[in-house]
Amino acid sequence: MLNLSLLAIYVNHNFQPSVREWDVGRILMEKSDWPSHAAAYEWLGMLYEQEGKRAQAAEECHAALGVDPGRKQVRVRLEHLEKLSSR
């Protein structure tokens, strides 16, 4: 399972990791099987949703769709989050 701080580093969020975490993030990003930016945004959105942070989850869904508009699962998740927010 991915560490949230490493995922945040990957998608270039304002996260202040230690030097060691930066080194780990750099090494992991060099791996050829590392996910696309759209997938990283999607994962981060799912993590925020699991934490109950719907607004932040929706922001990550928008970011994922900005990188890859064809991600149907993200679009469905975003619609779900927007329905929950309008209640």
PDB file of N, CA, C and O in Angstrom:
ATOM      1  N   MET A   1       0.844  -1.178   0.000  1.00  0.00           N
ATOM      2  CA  MET A   1       0.000   0.000   0.000  1.00  0.00           C
ATOM      3  C   MET A   1       0.886   1.235   0.000  1.00  0.00           C
ATOM      4  O   MET A   1       1.896   1.287   0.701  1.00  0.00           O
ATOM      5  N   LEU A   2       0.502   2.223  -0.787  1.00  0.00           N
ATOM      6  CA  LEU A   2       1.299   3.441  -0.885  1.00  0.00           C
ATOM      7  C   LEU A   2       1.157   4.301   0.362  1.00  0.00           C
ATOM      8  O   LEU A   2       0.080   4.397   0.950  1.00  0.00           O
ATOM      9  N   ASN A   3       2.224   4.902   0.739  1.00  0.00           N
ATOM     10  CA  ASN A   3       2.235   5.849   1.836  1.00  0.00           C
ATOM     11  C   ASN A   3       1.656   7.166   1.325  1.00  0.00           C
ATOM     12  O   ASN A   3       2.056   7.639   0.261  1.00  0.00           O
ATOM     13  N   LEU A   4       0.720   7.767   2.063  1.00  0.00           N
ATOM     14  CA  LEU A   4       0.077   9.015   1.636  1.00  0.00           C
ATOM     15  C   LEU A   4       1.094  10.109   1.383  1.00  0.00           C
ATOM     16  O   LEU A   4       0.937  10.880   0.435  1.00  0.00           O
ATOM     17  N   SER A   5       2.134  10.202   2.202  1.00  0.00           N
ATOM     18  CA  SER A   5       3.129  11.254   2.000  1.00  0.00           C
ATOM     19  C   SER A   5       3.879  11.057   0.689  1.00  0.00           C
ATOM     20  O   SER A   5       4.189  12.034   0.007  1.00  0.00           O
ATOM     21  N   LEU A   6       4.175   9.811   0.326  1.00  0.00           N
ATOM     22  CA  LEU A   6       4.865   9.563  -0.938  1.00  0.00           C
ATOM     23  C   LEU A   6       3.961   9.880  -2.113  1.00  0.00           C
ATOM     24  O   LEU A   6       4.416  10.408  -3.127  1.00  0.00           O
ATOM     25  N   LEU A   7       2.690   9.563  -1.983  1.00  0.00           N
ATOM     26  CA  LEU A   7       1.742   9.887  -3.040  1.00  0.00           C
ATOM     27  C   LEU A   7       1.611  11.394  -3.194  1.00  0.00           C
ATOM     28  O   LEU A   7       1.563  11.899  -4.316  1.00  0.00           O
ATOM     29  N   ALA A   8       1.554  12.110  -2.094  1.00  0.00           N
ATOM     30  CA  ALA A   8       1.475  13.565  -2.143  1.00  0.00           C
ATOM     31  C   ALA A   8       2.726  14.154  -2.787  1.00  0.00           C
ATOM     32  O   ALA A   8       2.640  15.119  -3.546  1.00  0.00           O
ATOM     33  N   ILE A   9       3.874  13.584  -2.490  1.00  0.00           N
ATOM     34  CA  ILE A   9       5.115  14.027  -3.119  1.00  0.00           C
ATOM     35  C   ILE A   9       5.022  13.809  -4.624  1.00  0.00           C
ATOM     36  O   ILE A   9       5.398  14.679  -5.409  1.00  0.00           O
ATOM     37  N   TYR A  10       4.528  12.661  -5.016  1.00  0.00           N
ATOM     38  CA  TYR A  10       4.476  12.314  -6.435  1.00  0.00           C
ATOM     39  C   TYR A  10       3.610  13.292  -7.212  1.00  0.00           C
ATOM     40  O   TYR A  10       3.983  13.694  -8.314  1.00  0.00           O
ATOM     41  N   VAL A  11       2.480  13.678  -6.675  1.00  0.00           N
ATOM     42  CA  VAL A  11       1.590  14.587  -7.401  1.00  0.00           C
ATOM     43  C   VAL A  11       1.893  16.053  -7.084  1.00  0.00           C
ATOM     44  O   VAL A  11       1.118  16.940  -7.440  1.00  0.00           O
ATOM     45  N   ASN A  12       3.018  16.304  -6.417  1.00  0.00           N
ATOM     46  CA  ASN A  12       3.536  17.646  -6.188  1.00  0.00           C
ATOM     47  C   ASN A  12       2.608  18.506  -5.327  1.00  0.00           C
ATOM     48  O   ASN A  12       2.371  19.672  -5.641  1.00  0.00           O
ATOM     49  N   HIS A  13       2.095  17.940  -4.266  1.00  0.00           N
ATOM     50  CA  HIS A  13       1.274  18.706  -3.343  1.00  0.00           C
ATOM     51  C   HIS A  13       2.165  19.396  -2.314  1.00  0.00           C
ATOM     52  O   HIS A  13       3.350  19.087  -2.189  1.00  0.00           O
ATOM     53  N   ASN A  14       1.586  20.310  -1.602  1.00  0.00           N
ATOM     54  CA  ASN A  14       2.329  21.049  -0.580  1.00  0.00           C
ATOM     55  C   ASN A  14       2.480  20.181   0.662  1.00  0.00           C
ATOM     56  O   ASN A  14       1.740  20.333   1.634  1.00  0.00           O
ATOM     57  N   PHE A  15       3.415  19.301   0.618  1.00  0.00           N
ATOM     58  CA  PHE A  15       3.703  18.401   1.721  1.00  0.00           C
ATOM     59  C   PHE A  15       5.150  18.627   2.098  1.00  0.00           C
ATOM     60  O   PHE A  15       6.012  18.711   1.222  1.00  0.00           O
ATOM     61  N   GLN A  16       5.428  18.724   3.369  1.00  0.00           N
ATOM     62  CA  GLN A  16       6.782  19.006   3.818  1.00  0.00           C
ATOM     63  C   GLN A  16       7.429  17.742   4.393  1.00  0.00           C
ATOM     64  O   GLN A  16       7.481  17.573   5.611  1.00  0.00           O
ATOM     65  N   PRO A  17       7.909  16.880   3.545  1.00  0.00           N
ATOM     66  CA  PRO A  17       8.516  15.635   4.027  1.00  0.00           C
ATOM     67  C   PRO A  17       9.939  15.860   4.534  1.00  0.00           C
ATOM     68  O   PRO A  17      10.557  16.897   4.291  1.00  0.00           O
ATOM     69  N   SER A  18      10.420  14.872   5.231  1.00  0.00           N
ATOM     70  CA  SER A  18      11.816  14.915   5.649  1.00  0.00           C
ATOM     71  C   SER A  18      12.691  14.616   4.428  1.00  0.00           C
ATOM     72  O   SER A  18      12.194  14.177   3.391  1.00  0.00           O
ATOM     73  N   VAL A  19      13.971  14.855   4.561  1.00  0.00           N
ATOM     74  CA  VAL A  19      14.902  14.595   3.461  1.00  0.00           C
ATOM     75  C   VAL A  19      14.845  13.133   3.066  1.00  0.00           C
ATOM     76  O   VAL A  19      14.903  12.808   1.880  1.00  0.00           O
ATOM     77  N   ARG A  20      14.734  12.258   4.031  1.00  0.00           N
ATOM     78  CA  ARG A  20      14.698  10.824   3.740  1.00  0.00           C
ATOM     79  C   ARG A  20      13.467  10.485   2.888  1.00  0.00           C
ATOM     80  O   ARG A  20      13.576   9.701   1.945  1.00  0.00           O
ATOM     81  N   GLU A  21      12.305  11.061   3.201  1.00  0.00           N
ATOM     82  CA  GLU A  21      11.104  10.791   2.411  1.00  0.00           C
ATOM     83  C   GLU A  21      11.272  11.308   0.985  1.00  0.00           C
ATOM     84  O   GLU A  21      10.790  10.686   0.038  1.00  0.00           O
ATOM     85  N   TRP A  22      11.960  12.456   0.827  1.00  0.00           N
ATOM     86  CA  TRP A  22      12.201  12.951  -0.528  1.00  0.00           C
ATOM     87  C   TRP A  22      13.039  11.951  -1.307  1.00  0.00           C
ATOM     88  O   TRP A  22      12.764  11.687  -2.478  1.00  0.00           O
ATOM     89  N   ASP A  23      14.063  11.392  -0.664  1.00  0.00           N
ATOM     90  CA  ASP A  23      14.908  10.409  -1.338  1.00  0.00           C
ATOM     91  C   ASP A  23      14.100   9.192  -1.750  1.00  0.00           C
ATOM     92  O   ASP A  23      14.254   8.698  -2.866  1.00  0.00           O
ATOM     93  N   VAL A  24      13.240   8.701  -0.867  1.00  0.00           N
ATOM     94  CA  VAL A  24      12.396   7.547  -1.176  1.00  0.00           C
ATOM     95  C   VAL A  24      11.461   7.905  -2.327  1.00  0.00           C
ATOM     96  O   VAL A  24      11.284   7.107  -3.248  1.00  0.00           O
ATOM     97  N   GLY A  25      10.862   9.095  -2.286  1.00  0.00           N
ATOM     98  CA  GLY A  25       9.970   9.526  -3.355  1.00  0.00           C
ATOM     99  C   GLY A  25      10.683   9.589  -4.692  1.00  0.00           C
ATOM    100  O   GLY A  25      10.138   9.165  -5.711  1.00  0.00           O
ATOM    101  N   ARG A  26      11.901  10.119  -4.694  1.00  0.00           N
ATOM    102  CA  ARG A  26      12.685  10.215  -5.935  1.00  0.00           C
ATOM    103  C   ARG A  26      12.979   8.831  -6.488  1.00  0.00           C
ATOM    104  O   ARG A  26      12.849   8.600  -7.690  1.00  0.00           O
ATOM    105  N   ILE A  27      13.369   7.923  -5.631  1.00  0.00           N
ATOM    106  CA  ILE A  27      13.679   6.561  -6.060  1.00  0.00           C
ATOM    107  C   ILE A  27      12.436   5.884  -6.620  1.00  0.00           C
ATOM    108  O   ILE A  27      12.499   5.239  -7.666  1.00  0.00           O
ATOM    109  N   LEU A  28      11.314   6.027  -5.934  1.00  0.00           N
ATOM    110  CA  LEU A  28      10.092   5.384  -6.396  1.00  0.00           C
ATOM    111  C   LEU A  28       9.607   5.962  -7.716  1.00  0.00           C
ATOM    112  O   LEU A  28       9.080   5.230  -8.554  1.00  0.00           O
ATOM    113  N   MET A  29       9.779   7.276  -7.916  1.00  0.00           N
ATOM    114  CA  MET A  29       9.327   7.882  -9.160  1.00  0.00           C
ATOM    115  C   MET A  29      10.166   7.426 -10.343  1.00  0.00           C
ATOM    116  O   MET A  29       9.711   7.501 -11.485  1.00  0.00           O
ATOM    117  N   GLU A  30      11.381   6.954 -10.094  1.00  0.00           N
ATOM    118  CA  GLU A  30      12.235   6.479 -11.171  1.00  0.00           C
ATOM    119  C   GLU A  30      11.859   5.073 -11.627  1.00  0.00           C
ATOM    120  O   GLU A  30      12.337   4.606 -12.661  1.00  0.00           O
ATOM    121  N   LYS A  31      11.004   4.397 -10.860  1.00  0.00           N
ATOM    122  CA  LYS A  31      10.592   3.048 -11.236  1.00  0.00           C
ATOM    123  C   LYS A  31       9.728   3.120 -12.491  1.00  0.00           C
ATOM    124  O   LYS A  31       8.896   4.017 -12.627  1.00  0.00           O
ATOM    125  N   SER A  32       9.922   2.190 -13.391  1.00  0.00           N
ATOM    126  CA  SER A  32       9.172   2.203 -14.640  1.00  0.00           C
ATOM    127  C   SER A  32       7.711   1.823 -14.450  1.00  0.00           C
ATOM    128  O   SER A  32       6.877   2.155 -15.292  1.00  0.00           O
ATOM    129  N   ASP A  33       7.384   1.135 -13.365  1.00  0.00           N
ATOM    130  CA  ASP A  33       6.000   0.720 -13.155  1.00  0.00           C
ATOM    131  C   ASP A  33       5.230   1.681 -12.252  1.00  0.00           C
ATOM    132  O   ASP A  33       4.150   1.341 -11.768  1.00  0.00           O
ATOM    133  N   TRP A  34       5.771   2.871 -12.020  1.00  0.00           N
ATOM    134  CA  TRP A  34       5.096   3.871 -11.192  1.00  0.00           C
ATOM    135  C   TRP A  34       3.864   4.365 -11.938  1.00  0.00           C
ATOM    136  O   TRP A  34       3.902   4.481 -13.163  1.00  0.00           O
ATOM    137  N   PRO A  35       2.769   4.661 -11.232  1.00  0.00           N
ATOM    138  CA  PRO A  35       1.523   5.045 -11.919  1.00  0.00           C
ATOM    139  C   PRO A  35       1.604   6.407 -12.591  1.00  0.00           C
ATOM    140  O   PRO A  35       2.472   7.226 -12.288  1.00  0.00           O
ATOM    141  N   SER A  36       0.674   6.623 -13.509  1.00  0.00           N
ATOM    142  CA  SER A  36       0.595   7.922 -14.170  1.00  0.00           C
ATOM    143  C   SER A  36       0.157   8.988 -13.166  1.00  0.00           C
ATOM    144  O   SER A  36      -0.297   8.662 -12.069  1.00  0.00           O
ATOM    145  N   HIS A  37       0.292  10.249 -13.537  1.00  0.00           N
ATOM    146  CA  HIS A  37      -0.164  11.328 -12.662  1.00  0.00           C
ATOM    147  C   HIS A  37      -1.667  11.221 -12.424  1.00  0.00           C
ATOM    148  O   HIS A  37      -2.137  11.451 -11.310  1.00  0.00           O
ATOM    149  N   ALA A  38      -2.421  10.874 -13.463  1.00  0.00           N
ATOM    150  CA  ALA A  38      -3.872  10.749 -13.307  1.00  0.00           C
ATOM    151  C   ALA A  38      -4.210   9.672 -12.274  1.00  0.00           C
ATOM    152  O   ALA A  38      -5.104   9.867 -11.449  1.00  0.00           O
ATOM    153  N   ALA A  39      -3.515   8.559 -12.311  1.00  0.00           N
ATOM    154  CA  ALA A  39      -3.754   7.491 -11.342  1.00  0.00           C
ATOM    155  C   ALA A  39      -3.377   7.941  -9.938  1.00  0.00           C
ATOM    156  O   ALA A  39      -4.066   7.611  -8.974  1.00  0.00           O
ATOM    157  N   ALA A  40      -2.293   8.687  -9.819  1.00  0.00           N
ATOM    158  CA  ALA A  40      -1.876   9.187  -8.501  1.00  0.00           C
ATOM    159  C   ALA A  40      -2.925  10.135  -7.930  1.00  0.00           C
ATOM    160  O   ALA A  40      -3.257  10.054  -6.748  1.00  0.00           O
ATOM    161  N   TYR A  41      -3.450  11.035  -8.764  1.00  0.00           N
ATOM    162  CA  TYR A  41      -4.520  11.924  -8.301  1.00  0.00           C
ATOM    163  C   TYR A  41      -5.744  11.112  -7.887  1.00  0.00           C
ATOM    164  O   TYR A  41      -6.380  11.402  -6.874  1.00  0.00           O
ATOM    165  N   GLU A  42      -6.063  10.098  -8.677  1.00  0.00           N
ATOM    166  CA  GLU A  42      -7.222   9.256  -8.364  1.00  0.00           C
ATOM    167  C   GLU A  42      -7.027   8.562  -7.016  1.00  0.00           C
ATOM    168  O   GLU A  42      -7.939   8.551  -6.188  1.00  0.00           O
ATOM    169  N   TRP A  43      -5.863   7.991  -6.793  1.00  0.00           N
ATOM    170  CA  TRP A  43      -5.586   7.304  -5.524  1.00  0.00           C
ATOM    171  C   TRP A  43      -5.668   8.269  -4.359  1.00  0.00           C
ATOM    172  O   TRP A  43      -6.247   7.955  -3.320  1.00  0.00           O
ATOM    173  N   LEU A  44      -5.081   9.451  -4.538  1.00  0.00           N
ATOM    174  CA  LEU A  44      -5.114  10.441  -3.470  1.00  0.00           C
ATOM    175  C   LEU A  44      -6.561  10.844  -3.170  1.00  0.00           C
ATOM    176  O   LEU A  44      -6.927  11.028  -2.009  1.00  0.00           O
ATOM    177  N   GLY A  45      -7.373  10.979  -4.204  1.00  0.00           N
ATOM    178  CA  GLY A  45      -8.786  11.269  -4.021  1.00  0.00           C
ATOM    179  C   GLY A  45      -9.500  10.177  -3.242  1.00  0.00           C
ATOM    180  O   GLY A  45     -10.327  10.462  -2.376  1.00  0.00           O
ATOM    181  N   MET A  46      -9.178   8.925  -3.551  1.00  0.00           N
ATOM    182  CA  MET A  46      -9.798   7.814  -2.819  1.00  0.00           C
ATOM    183  C   MET A  46      -9.391   7.834  -1.348  1.00  0.00           C
ATOM    184  O   MET A  46     -10.203   7.551  -0.468  1.00  0.00           O
ATOM    185  N   LEU A  47      -8.137   8.169  -1.091  1.00  0.00           N
ATOM    186  CA  LEU A  47      -7.679   8.249   0.298  1.00  0.00           C
ATOM    187  C   LEU A  47      -8.398   9.369   1.048  1.00  0.00           C
ATOM    188  O   LEU A  47      -8.823   9.184   2.189  1.00  0.00           O
ATOM    189  N   TYR A  48      -8.532  10.520   0.412  1.00  0.00           N
ATOM    190  CA  TYR A  48      -9.266  11.623   1.042  1.00  0.00           C
ATOM    191  C   TYR A  48     -10.719  11.233   1.287  1.00  0.00           C
ATOM    192  O   TYR A  48     -11.283  11.552   2.334  1.00  0.00           O
ATOM    193  N   GLU A  49     -11.321  10.548   0.330  1.00  0.00           N
ATOM    194  CA  GLU A  49     -12.715  10.123   0.496  1.00  0.00           C
ATOM    195  C   GLU A  49     -12.853   9.165   1.678  1.00  0.00           C
ATOM    196  O   GLU A  49     -13.803   9.265   2.454  1.00  0.00           O
ATOM    197  N   GLN A  50     -11.917   8.250   1.813  1.00  0.00           N
ATOM    198  CA  GLN A  50     -11.939   7.312   2.937  1.00  0.00           C
ATOM    199  C   GLN A  50     -11.784   8.037   4.269  1.00  0.00           C
ATOM    200  O   GLN A  50     -12.298   7.581   5.290  1.00  0.00           O
ATOM    201  N   GLU A  51     -11.080   9.161   4.260  1.00  0.00           N
ATOM    202  CA  GLU A  51     -10.906   9.950   5.482  1.00  0.00           C
ATOM    203  C   GLU A  51     -12.084  10.892   5.719  1.00  0.00           C
ATOM    204  O   GLU A  51     -12.107  11.616   6.714  1.00  0.00           O
ATOM    205  N   GLY A  52     -13.063  10.888   4.811  1.00  0.00           N
ATOM    206  CA  GLY A  52     -14.225  11.758   4.956  1.00  0.00           C
ATOM    207  C   GLY A  52     -13.989  13.181   4.472  1.00  0.00           C
ATOM    208  O   GLY A  52     -14.799  14.067   4.745  1.00  0.00           O
ATOM    209  N   LYS A  53     -12.911  13.410   3.770  1.00  0.00           N
ATOM    210  CA  LYS A  53     -12.572  14.745   3.255  1.00  0.00           C
ATOM    211  C   LYS A  53     -13.074  14.855   1.821  1.00  0.00           C
ATOM    212  O   LYS A  53     -12.301  14.788   0.865  1.00  0.00           O
ATOM    213  N   ARG A  54     -14.396  15.028   1.694  1.00  0.00           N
ATOM    214  CA  ARG A  54     -15.037  14.989   0.378  1.00  0.00           C
ATOM    215  C   ARG A  54     -14.591  16.115  -0.554  1.00  0.00           C
ATOM    216  O   ARG A  54     -14.398  15.887  -1.748  1.00  0.00           O
ATOM    217  N   ALA A  55     -14.428  17.314  -0.025  1.00  0.00           N
ATOM    218  CA  ALA A  55     -14.019  18.447  -0.873  1.00  0.00           C
ATOM    219  C   ALA A  55     -12.629  18.197  -1.462  1.00  0.00           C
ATOM    220  O   ALA A  55     -12.398  18.437  -2.647  1.00  0.00           O
ATOM    221  N   GLN A  56     -11.717  17.719  -0.635  1.00  0.00           N
ATOM    222  CA  GLN A  56     -10.372  17.427  -1.123  1.00  0.00           C
ATOM    223  C   GLN A  56     -10.387  16.259  -2.099  1.00  0.00           C
ATOM    224  O   GLN A  56      -9.639  16.259  -3.077  1.00  0.00           O
ATOM    225  N   ALA A  57     -11.230  15.268  -1.843  1.00  0.00           N
ATOM    226  CA  ALA A  57     -11.365  14.126  -2.753  1.00  0.00           C
ATOM    227  C   ALA A  57     -11.849  14.608  -4.117  1.00  0.00           C
ATOM    228  O   ALA A  57     -11.344  14.171  -5.151  1.00  0.00           O
ATOM    229  N   ALA A  58     -12.829  15.509  -4.115  1.00  0.00           N
ATOM    230  CA  ALA A  58     -13.356  16.038  -5.374  1.00  0.00           C
ATOM    231  C   ALA A  58     -12.274  16.820  -6.129  1.00  0.00           C
ATOM    232  O   ALA A  58     -12.189  16.731  -7.354  1.00  0.00           O
ATOM    233  N   GLU A  59     -11.455  17.581  -5.411  1.00  0.00           N
ATOM    234  CA  GLU A  59     -10.365  18.324  -6.050  1.00  0.00           C
ATOM    235  C   GLU A  59      -9.411  17.379  -6.762  1.00  0.00           C
ATOM    236  O   GLU A  59      -8.971  17.653  -7.879  1.00  0.00           O
ATOM    237  N   GLU A  60      -9.093  16.260  -6.111  1.00  0.00           N
ATOM    238  CA  GLU A  60      -8.187  15.285  -6.718  1.00  0.00           C
ATOM    239  C   GLU A  60      -8.830  14.618  -7.931  1.00  0.00           C
ATOM    240  O   GLU A  60      -8.145  14.320  -8.910  1.00  0.00           O
ATOM    241  N   CYS A  61     -10.131  14.383  -7.873  1.00  0.00           N
ATOM    242  CA  CYS A  61     -10.840  13.818  -9.029  1.00  0.00           C
ATOM    243  C   CYS A  61     -10.776  14.786 -10.209  1.00  0.00           C
ATOM    244  O   CYS A  61     -10.535  14.378 -11.346  1.00  0.00           O
ATOM    245  N   HIS A  62     -10.995  16.074  -9.928  1.00  0.00           N
ATOM    246  CA  HIS A  62     -10.893  17.085 -10.988  1.00  0.00           C
ATOM    247  C   HIS A  62      -9.477  17.099 -11.574  1.00  0.00           C
ATOM    248  O   HIS A  62      -9.305  17.208 -12.788  1.00  0.00           O
ATOM    249  N   ALA A  63      -8.477  16.989 -10.713  1.00  0.00           N
ATOM    250  CA  ALA A  63      -7.090  16.984 -11.183  1.00  0.00           C
ATOM    251  C   ALA A  63      -6.827  15.759 -12.060  1.00  0.00           C
ATOM    252  O   ALA A  63      -6.174  15.869 -13.097  1.00  0.00           O
ATOM    253  N   ALA A  64      -7.330  14.602 -11.651  1.00  0.00           N
ATOM    254  CA  ALA A  64      -7.146  13.379 -12.444  1.00  0.00           C
ATOM    255  C   ALA A  64      -7.801  13.524 -13.807  1.00  0.00           C
ATOM    256  O   ALA A  64      -7.229  13.129 -14.823  1.00  0.00           O
ATOM    257  N   LEU A  65      -8.999  14.091 -13.827  1.00  0.00           N
ATOM    258  CA  LEU A  65      -9.698  14.280 -15.098  1.00  0.00           C
ATOM    259  C   LEU A  65      -9.024  15.338 -15.954  1.00  0.00           C
ATOM    260  O   LEU A  65      -9.103  15.286 -17.181  1.00  0.00           O
ATOM    261  N   GLY A  66      -8.367  16.290 -15.323  1.00  0.00           N
ATOM    262  CA  GLY A  66      -7.616  17.290 -16.073  1.00  0.00           C
ATOM    263  C   GLY A  66      -6.438  16.677 -16.819  1.00  0.00           C
ATOM    264  O   GLY A  66      -6.084  17.119 -17.913  1.00  0.00           O
ATOM    265  N   VAL A  67      -5.840  15.665 -16.223  1.00  0.00           N
ATOM    266  CA  VAL A  67      -4.704  14.984 -16.839  1.00  0.00           C
ATOM    267  C   VAL A  67      -5.195  13.954 -17.856  1.00  0.00           C
ATOM    268  O   VAL A  67      -4.628  13.815 -18.940  1.00  0.00           O
ATOM    269  N   ASP A  68      -6.265  13.229 -17.487  1.00  0.00           N
ATOM    270  CA  ASP A  68      -6.787  12.169 -18.352  1.00  0.00           C
ATOM    271  C   ASP A  68      -8.312  12.195 -18.311  1.00  0.00           C
ATOM    272  O   ASP A  68      -8.915  11.520 -17.477  1.00  0.00           O
ATOM    273  N   PRO A  69      -8.945  12.963 -19.197  1.00  0.00           N
ATOM    274  CA  PRO A  69     -10.407  13.111 -19.179  1.00  0.00           C
ATOM    275  C   PRO A  69     -11.173  11.819 -19.445  1.00  0.00           C
ATOM    276  O   PRO A  69     -12.380  11.767 -19.210  1.00  0.00           O
ATOM    277  N   GLY A  70     -10.515  10.802 -19.917  1.00  0.00           N
ATOM    278  CA  GLY A  70     -11.179   9.546 -20.239  1.00  0.00           C
ATOM    279  C   GLY A  70     -11.323   8.578 -19.075  1.00  0.00           C
ATOM    280  O   GLY A  70     -11.776   7.451 -19.276  1.00  0.00           O
ATOM    281  N   ARG A  71     -10.956   8.978 -17.879  1.00  0.00           N
ATOM    282  CA  ARG A  71     -11.026   8.073 -16.723  1.00  0.00           C
ATOM    283  C   ARG A  71     -12.465   8.015 -16.209  1.00  0.00           C
ATOM    284  O   ARG A  71     -12.897   8.861 -15.425  1.00  0.00           O
ATOM    285  N   LYS A  72     -13.194   6.999 -16.667  1.00  0.00           N
ATOM    286  CA  LYS A  72     -14.622   6.871 -16.355  1.00  0.00           C
ATOM    287  C   LYS A  72     -14.878   6.662 -14.869  1.00  0.00           C
ATOM    288  O   LYS A  72     -15.819   7.237 -14.322  1.00  0.00           O
ATOM    289  N   GLN A  73     -14.061   5.852 -14.209  1.00  0.00           N
ATOM    290  CA  GLN A  73     -14.264   5.594 -12.780  1.00  0.00           C
ATOM    291  C   GLN A  73     -14.122   6.870 -11.961  1.00  0.00           C
ATOM    292  O   GLN A  73     -14.835   7.061 -10.976  1.00  0.00           O
ATOM    293  N   VAL A  74     -13.212   7.734 -12.363  1.00  0.00           N
ATOM    294  CA  VAL A  74     -13.016   8.993 -11.646  1.00  0.00           C
ATOM    295  C   VAL A  74     -14.239   9.888 -11.838  1.00  0.00           C
ATOM    296  O   VAL A  74     -14.698  10.535 -10.896  1.00  0.00           O
ATOM    297  N   ARG A  75     -14.758   9.921 -13.055  1.00  0.00           N
ATOM    298  CA  ARG A  75     -15.943  10.728 -13.338  1.00  0.00           C
ATOM    299  C   ARG A  75     -17.126  10.257 -12.495  1.00  0.00           C
ATOM    300  O   ARG A  75     -17.874  11.072 -11.955  1.00  0.00           O
ATOM    301  N   VAL A  76     -17.294   8.929 -12.385  1.00  0.00           N
ATOM    302  CA  VAL A  76     -18.380   8.368 -11.568  1.00  0.00           C
ATOM    303  C   VAL A  76     -18.174   8.730 -10.098  1.00  0.00           C
ATOM    304  O   VAL A  76     -19.127   9.107  -9.415  1.00  0.00           O
ATOM    305  N   ARG A  77     -16.946   8.620  -9.611  1.00  0.00           N
ATOM    306  CA  ARG A  77     -16.648   8.963  -8.221  1.00  0.00           C
ATOM    307  C   ARG A  77     -16.917  10.446  -7.962  1.00  0.00           C
ATOM    308  O   ARG A  77     -17.457  10.809  -6.917  1.00  0.00           O
ATOM    309  N   LEU A  78     -16.540  11.297  -8.910  1.00  0.00           N
ATOM    310  CA  LEU A  78     -16.768  12.730  -8.755  1.00  0.00           C
ATOM    311  C   LEU A  78     -18.266  13.034  -8.707  1.00  0.00           C
ATOM    312  O   LEU A  78     -18.705  13.842  -7.888  1.00  0.00           O
ATOM    313  N   GLU A  79     -19.046  12.400  -9.567  1.00  0.00           N
ATOM    314  CA  GLU A  79     -20.498  12.600  -9.541  1.00  0.00           C
ATOM    315  C   GLU A  79     -21.074  12.176  -8.187  1.00  0.00           C
ATOM    316  O   GLU A  79     -21.946  12.849  -7.638  1.00  0.00           O
ATOM    317  N   HIS A  80     -20.582  11.059  -7.658  1.00  0.00           N
ATOM    318  CA  HIS A  80     -21.026  10.579  -6.350  1.00  0.00           C
ATOM    319  C   HIS A  80     -20.685  11.591  -5.252  1.00  0.00           C
ATOM    320  O   HIS A  80     -21.516  11.893  -4.395  1.00  0.00           O
ATOM    321  N   LEU A  81     -19.459  12.108  -5.287  1.00  0.00           N
ATOM    322  CA  LEU A  81     -19.042  13.090  -4.280  1.00  0.00           C
ATOM    323  C   LEU A  81     -19.882  14.365  -4.375  1.00  0.00           C
ATOM    324  O   LEU A  81     -20.254  14.948  -3.357  1.00  0.00           O
ATOM    325  N   GLU A  82     -20.172  14.786  -5.594  1.00  0.00           N
ATOM    326  CA  GLU A  82     -20.984  15.998  -5.777  1.00  0.00           C
ATOM    327  C   GLU A  82     -22.405  15.794  -5.282  1.00  0.00           C
ATOM    328  O   GLU A  82     -23.003  16.717  -4.729  1.00  0.00           O
ATOM    329  N   LYS A  83     -22.957  14.599  -5.469  1.00  0.00           N
ATOM    330  CA  LYS A  83     -24.304  14.304  -4.937  1.00  0.00           C
ATOM    331  C   LYS A  83     -24.298  14.353  -3.424  1.00  0.00           C
ATOM    332  O   LYS A  83     -25.228  14.885  -2.818  1.00  0.00           O
ATOM    333  N   LEU A  84     -23.263  13.806  -2.805  1.00  0.00           N
ATOM    334  CA  LEU A  84     -23.172  13.814  -1.344  1.00  0.00           C
ATOM    335  C   LEU A  84     -23.030  15.234  -0.817  1.00  0.00           C
ATOM    336  O   LEU A  84     -23.562  15.560   0.244  1.00  0.00           O
ATOM    337  N   SER A  85     -22.319  16.077  -1.550  1.00  0.00           N
ATOM    338  CA  SER A  85     -22.096  17.459  -1.121  1.00  0.00           C
ATOM    339  C   SER A  85     -23.350  18.310  -1.247  1.00  0.00           C
ATOM    340  O   SER A  85     -23.519  19.284  -0.513  1.00  0.00           O
ATOM    341  N   SER A  86     -24.230  17.944  -2.177  1.00  0.00           N
ATOM    342  CA  SER A  86     -25.427  18.761  -2.392  1.00  0.00           C
ATOM    343  C   SER A  86     -26.550  18.440  -1.412  1.00  0.00           C
ATOM    344  O   SER A  86     -27.583  19.110  -1.417  1.00  0.00           O
ATOM    345  N   ARG A  87     -26.364  17.441  -0.583  1.00  0.00           N
ATOM    346  CA  ARG A  87     -27.392  17.060   0.414  1.00  0.00           C
ATOM    347  C   ARG A  87     -27.430  18.014   1.564  1.00  0.00           C
ATOM    348  O   ARG A  87     -28.231  17.841   2.483  1.00  0.00           O
TER     349      ARG A  87
END
